[in-house]
Amino acid sequence: MIKKILYAVGIVLGLFVLLVLVVPASPSAQPQAQQPIVEHSDIATTIPPLIATSTAPQVTKQTTAVKAVAVKTETPKPATTQSIQKYYPVTKVVDGDTVTINLDGTSETIRLIGINTPETVDPRKPVECFGKQASDEAKTILIGKKVRIEKDSTQGERDKYGRLLAYVFRDDGLFFNEHMIQQGYAYEYTYNKPYKYQTQFKADQVTAQSQGKGLWASGVCDSTVTTSSTSTSTTTTSPSGHIFYLSTYYSSKLYYCDTDDGWKSLSPNYLKSYSSEQSLLTAYPSRTLHEPCK
């Protein structure tokens, strides 16, 4: 029993000694515990400048990259030169649907696509009603002016006479082909294949007819003067509201109303048009109508 008591007392004394030794040591332990904090605070104060200096070049690079992109997006300006149109001086008006231009030093005769004006210059054919007026209008509109030309891949580059096939635009934007139809100086003309402005030109002709412009005006072509190298005659006709076509080829025997697609197969080299059936029959009395007008 006494041994147990002594053993317990020894344990208590041992614990007391330990407490005495541990408690004084705790103040000295605190600075050691604070030292890491000081070290961490030092690190914390030194790291931000490093981060700042390391990220600064990245910002500069990004800014440079943005500027480079901005420069690249602005450089394609030269592409606008593709839209610059070349204009050429008109040197001659052959008639209402044929003109000559100076194309970079070369004289080029242009046959206008989509229109046909009354005949005036062929000595083998009679002068048709309103042909002179159409030719005069072309001279007024184009002589001394500059024009640009637009080709149409559906019509080919040239006709069998070597004339360049094109649409003509004056330097102030006037679309000459369309102007001639709109003002009643020309008929809409389709040769074999539809062309780019066909629908537009057909509508223009209908409008010109309804408004009685140019050759569609009442009484303008009632007196049709036909001239040739051997004779001159005057015949009174009455407009029918239709256009009539025929081929002047020596073996041709028919003529066509504009509602008959048969006329579209005629060669443009011999094609003639009339604003009235009577004027056609006056010039070609032996011709037979292929199909009645619709």
Protein Blocks (a to p, Z undefined) as FASTA:
>chain_A
ZZmmmmmmmmmmmmmmmmmmmmmmmmmmmmmmmmmmmmmmmmmmmmmmmmmmmmmmmmmm
mmmmmmmmmmmmmmmmmmmmmmpccddddfbdfblmbccddeehiacddddehiacddfk
lmkbccdehklmmmmmmmmmmgopacdddddfknojbdfkopacdddddfkopafklmmm
mnopaccddehiacfklmmmmmmmmmmmmnopajlpghklmpccdddfkbccddddddeh
iacdddfbfkbcbdcdfklmklmmpcfklgccdfbfklmmmmmmmbccfbacZZ
